[in-house]
């Protein structure tokens, strides 16, 4: 087992080079590989061209132990990744029967009564002898090719031997993020862990209320002194995540005491013990600005707190247009706390649905602390809820003035007869301002219940 694995991420698709889609896959894979102790040396993007893709494979394997591709595994003629890979490794191709069965079952369940596309079976073609990762969210499976001279076509044997592929891995994943990301998390990550001589354990602390620079400043001495664990801040829209990662050398357990060969729970426990004092220190410095860890969302924290305190919620949204409600209803079981949501974009809607007075709007305007407070109270009373949460602001790109610029947002909170309002001046485009407003509104509620 190795402790210094090097990877290259190779994204395939002309649409990436044309700028038609944003390459989120490379960022996701870099983060996940870092957590597994795999060093990413290079990102490469290449179009749907067989000659250029083969050249990209050759260049990548000069430095990398593992090359991970995304894209080009589908059924159309420009989906060439696995065919170029088969030629590169000197392999024939074949139908993977289990993948074929899954693909046909998927189409039968989703497209009942419609003819099956002629090329759908191409999704199940793989290089001979390759390992397959199931696709639980799409058709084309993931594929792993590991060099094995016994499988190489005699015709191409000398050409492949010259590439020095011994011990090298090619992992090919589908392009759509909703297929690639769960496939990596559910199947590929476990496979790669077994290739590493290290065990990595991470905790990700999620922070609202400080920007990346402020968080980094608060933790600067810890970051400067880091060895093991390591500390890495990541900026997100409206929040900052701090990933703390510890590593331990993998101990191979005695078979009599292990249910899984190559895995020892003591490795994980030892690494987790290294994490604890560092995370405790970060909590001591950032306090309630840390709202959760790992995969727990802000909306989950809010819904859980409302349930625990037996409180119900109503929303009144202007500039966010329902974004806060969407985050709440993403959480299973929210019906026990969520009474109603009002999207009151116009002044007329604020008056008619929430009972905001014409005098308040005339005196202070729709974007004001007074209107936000009246919206929150009106929502709570109209829905018969314990809590009303409101947002009103100027999301841009126009509509701002010197007194009330684009990005000015007021968040109102009404809790059992008491009003509170927060003011924010946010930067970013319309989408970013709306998203950050929704996040800050939920955080205001989190800190108040």
N, C-alpha and C positions, 0 to 999 in steps of 0.2 A: 504493500500500500504506500502511496506517495503523499508527500506533504507540500509539494510545490507544483501543482497542476496549473498549466497555462491554457487559456481559452481565447478564441476569436469568435466574435459574433458577426455572422454574414447574413444580411437581409437581402432577399431576392425579390425583385419586382420593379418594372419600369415605372410604375405609378409612384414609387418612392422617389426616384430620381427626378421625376417631373414635378414633384411637390404636391401631387394630388392627395396624398395622405401623409400624416405625420408618423414618424418612426418611433412609436411608443414601445415597441417590442424590445429594442436594444436597451433602453433604459431599464425596463422591468428585468430583463435577463441579467444585466450587469449587477443590479442590486441583489438578486437572488443568488447569483454565483458567488458574489463577495461573501454572503452569509454562509456559503458552503466551503469557503476557503479556496475557491478557484479564482486565480488572477486573470482578469480580462486585459489583454494587451492592446487589442485593436478592434474597432468597429469598421465594417466594410459594407457598402451597399452596391449591388450590381443589378443590371437590368435583365430582362428575360432573353438572354442570348447565350447559347450553349458554349461557344468558344470563350467568351469572357468569364462565364461562370467557372469553367474548368480551370482557367488561369487563376481565378480567385481562390479556388480550392488549393492549387499548387502553392501559391504564395502564402496562404494561411497556414498550411501544414509545415512550412519551413520553420515557423516559430512556435506554433501551438500544438498542444497535446490533444485538445478537443476543439473541434469547430462545430458551432451550433448555428444552423440556418433557420430562418423563418420565411415561409412563403414558397409558392411553386409546387405544392403537393396535390393540387386539385385535378379535375378531370379534363381541363381544356388543353388545347395544343400548346399554349404558352406556359403551361405548368411543367417545367422541365427539370426541376431540381433533382428529383430522385433518379431520372434517367441519366443525367450528367454524372451524378454520383456513382451510379452503377458502372458506367464506362470508366470513370476515374479509378475505381477500385478493381476493375477487371471482372465485374460480375454480370451474370445474366439477370433477368428480371422474372418474377413469377407472381401469380395471384396469391395473396395471403387469405386463406379460406375463412378464418375467423373474422377478419376485417370485412371481407365480402359479405358474410352472413349478417354482421352488425349493420352494415350500410344498407342492405336490402330490407332488413327489419325496420330500420329508421324510416326509409322511404315509404314502406307499406303503412306505417303508423301515421305518418304526417301527410301523405299524399294519396289517401285512399280514393280509388276510382279514377286516378289519372295514370296515363302511361308512364312507365319508368324511362327516364332519359337514357339514350343509347350509350352515352359515355360514362354513366355513373360507376360502372365496374372499374374504370381506370383509377378511381380513388384507392382501390385495394391492391394495386400493383406495387411491389417492393423489390429491392435488390435481393437476390437469392441469399438465404442464410441470415438476413438482417433481423435484429430484434425489433419488436413492435410495441409502441405505447398506445393504448386505446384512446380514442377520441370520444369522450362522453358528451360533447357539445357540438359535434359536426360529423362530417363523413370521413375525410382523409386521416388515417392514423399517423402518429409520429413514428419515426424510423431511426434506428441506430445501426450504423455499419462500423464494425471493428475489423481491421485488417487481419485476414487469415489466408496465408498462401495456398492452403488446401482448397479454398473455394474459388481461387482466381482462375479465370478462363485461360487455357493454355496459350491461346492466340495473343493474349495481352500480358502474359506473366512477366516477361522481361521488362516491358514498359512500366508496369506497376512496381516491380522490385526497385527500379531506379528512383522511385519517389520516396523511399525510406519511410514507409507508413507503419512500420512495426510499433505496436503499442498505441497507435493513434485511433481516435474515435471521431466519427462524424454523426452528429445528432441532428435530424431534420424534423422541424416542427411546423405545423400549419401557420399561415399568416394572420388570420383574424385573431385579435387579442382575446376575444371571449372563448376561443378554442385553445389557443396556445398557452395562456396563463394557467388555467386549471390543469391542463395536461402536464405542464412543467411541475407545478406544485404537487400534484397527486401521484405522479409516476417518475418523472425524470429526476427530481431532486433526490428521491430515495436511492435511485440507481447510482447517481454521482457520489452520494455519501459513502457508498461501499467502495468507491474507487479512491477515496482519500484516506490518508493515514491519520487524519485529524478529525475530531468531533467539534462542531461549532454549535453554540447555543446563543441565541439572541433574545433581547427584550427591546421592544420599540416603545418609547414613551412619547405620548402625543400631547402637544402643547398648544394652547391658544392664549393670546394676550401679549405675546412677544414675537418680534420678527426674528429671522434667522441670525442677523448680526447681534441682536441683543442676547439671544440664547447662547450663541457662541462666546460672547464676552463673559456671560455669567459662568460658563464652564471652561474658560480658556486654560486655567491652570491644570484642570483635569485632562483636557485634550493634549496639552503640551507634554504632560507626564505619562501619557498612555503607552502601555506596552501590551499587556494582556490583563483585562479586556481593552478593546478599542472603542472609541466613541465617535460617532459620525452623525452630525446634524443634516437634515434634509428639509429644504423649504417646500411647503405645499401651499395651495391657495387657501389663505386664511389661517394657516396653522404651521407648526414646525414639528417634525418628527426627529427624535434622537434615538438612533439604534446603537445599543451597547452589546458588543459581541465578545464572547470568551471562547477560547480554544483549548482543547486538551488532546494529547496524543491518544489515539485509539488503542484500547486494550482488547485483544482478542480473548473472549471468554472461554472457559472450559465448556465443552459441549453439554456436559451433564448439568450445568447451571444456567444454560441459556436456551431460550425458545427461538432465537433468531441468530443464525450464524453471523459472526462479524459485528455484533452489536452488544454493548455492555452498558447497562443502565448507569453503572458507576461513572462512566465517562461523562454522561449528561449531568449527573448530580454534581460531579466535581466542577464542571464548567459553570453550572448554575450557581454554585457556591462562590465562584469568582465574581459573578455578576452582582450579587446581592449588595455588597458594601458600596459599589460605584453607583448603582441605581438609588440606593438609600440617600446618598449624598446629593444626587440630582434632585430627588424629591425635596430634600431639606432646603435647597436653593430656590426651586421654582414653585413649590407649594401647590396651591389649588389651580395653578395654570396648567398643570398636568391633569388632563381629564380622563385618560384611559391608557391602556397598553395594547400593543399588538393589533389584533383584528377587530377590537371593539370600536364601534363608531360612536360619534357624538350623539346621534339620534338614539342609539341604544341606551346610552347613559341617561339621557333625559327621560325616555319612556320608563326605564327601570326606576328612576327616582320618583316619578309621578305615581307609579303603581305602589311603591313602597309607602308613600305618604298619602295614598288614597285620594289623589287630586285629579281633577279633570281639566282639559285644556281646550280652548278655542283660539283660532288664529285669524288675524286680519292682515292681509298682505296687499301692499300696493306695488312698490318697485320690484319685489321678488316674484310676483305673479304666480304664486303657488309652489315655489321651490321648497319652502319650509314644510308645507303639508306633504309634499312628495317624500321628503326625507323621513318624516314621521310615519307615513303609511308603508314605508319600506320595512318597518319593524313588525314582525309577527306579534299579534296580541295587542297592538296599539288601540284596537277598538274599545278596550276597557277604560282608556283615559282620554281618547280624542273625540270630542263632541262634534265640532264643525269647523270648517275653514271658509273664510270669506276672502275673495279676491276683489278688492274695492279700489280699482285703479282711478276712477274719476271722482271728482268732488261729489257729484250726484249720488254715486254709489255709497260713498262714505256717509252721506246724510241719510239716505234711504235705508241702508242695511245696518249701519252701526250707530245711528243716532248722533253723529257728529254735528254740532250746531253750525248753522251758516255764519253765525257771529265769530266762532272760533276760526273758521276757514278764512273769513274776510279779514280778521285782525292779524292772524299769524301765518296763514298760508297752509297748503296741504303738507309741505315739508317743514315741520316744526315740532318742537317738543310737546306743545299743547295738543296738536292734532294726533300725534302718536299716542299720547296718554288717553285721549278720548276714544280713539280706535280700539285700543286694548280693552278699555272698560266696556265699550259698546259690544265688542265681540263676546266677552264673557257673559254679559247680561242677555244678549240675544240667544246664545246657545245654552244658557243655564249651566255654565262651567265655573269651576273654582278660579281658573286662571285665564286671562286673556293676554296674548302676545301679539304685538303689532310691529309692522315695519313700514316706513314711508321715506322716500329719498329720491335723489336725482341720479339715475344710472347712466345718463349720457347717451350718445356723445354730445347732444345739444341740450338746451333747457337750463343750463347753469347761468348764474349771475355772479357778480363780484361778492355779493352778500351771501348767496347760496350757490356755491360752485358745484360742478359735477363731482359726484362722490360723497356729497353730504347726505348722511343717513341718520334717521332717528329710530330707535327701537323702544317701544313702549311695553310695559309689563304691569298688569293689574292682577293682584293676588288678594282675594278676599277683602276687598274694600280699600286696598292701598295701591297707589300708583307710583311707578318709578320709570325713569326714562334715561337712556344712554344716547350720546351723540358720537358719531364716527365720521371722520373725513377719510375716505378710502380712495386709493389710486388703482388704476387699471382700466381696461375697456369695459363695455357694458356688461358682458358676460361675467367678467371677474368681479366687478362691483356687486352684481346681483348674488353671485355665489358666496362672496365674503360676507355680505349682509345676512344671508340665511345662516351661515355658520356662527356669526357673532350673536345673532338673535337666539339661537339654540344655546349658545354658551351663557348668555345673560340669564336665560331660564335655568340652566344647570346650576349656576351659582346662587340662585334665589330660592331653590326648593330643597 
